[in-house]
């Protein structure tokens, strides 16, 4: 009695001797193996990124030491804007008195992005309630252990230039 689990598939309709034996079991095993490899890769990539060398991240951030913000000079007094500087968010504030300041927009507690709150006259981290002074970047209350990193601001000829201090 012939084996019913095996199916013989000929690659040539002329029924040559080139025959491939494909079983359901082999097909399912191959599919499950491919799914397992894809699952392992999906789990492994975030672990790899977490364990990646922190020096790579620091080098990318330090690579940009100066940035020119075209059109930022039109920012109204008493308002702020977020921009990318060195691979991370930064905050530019144009105060009511006409002065300009810029800080890293990364909270020193757990690296959440901070926001400028005009009415409260502060920089606030919504993650854990940390607050910073909007003129100096100094931590005022909450869990942040250090002040925000300040940047140097120059306003010349309609351009705002930000540089590491």
Secondary structure, 3 states (H helix, E strand, C coil): CCCCCEEEEECCCCCCCCEEEEEHHHHHHHHHHHHHHHHHHHHHHHHHHHHCCHHHHHHHHHHCCEEEEECHHHCCCCEEEEEEECCEEEEEEECCCCCEEEEECECCCCCCECEEECCCCEEEECCCCEEECCCCCCEEECCCCCCCCEEEEEEECCEEEEEEC
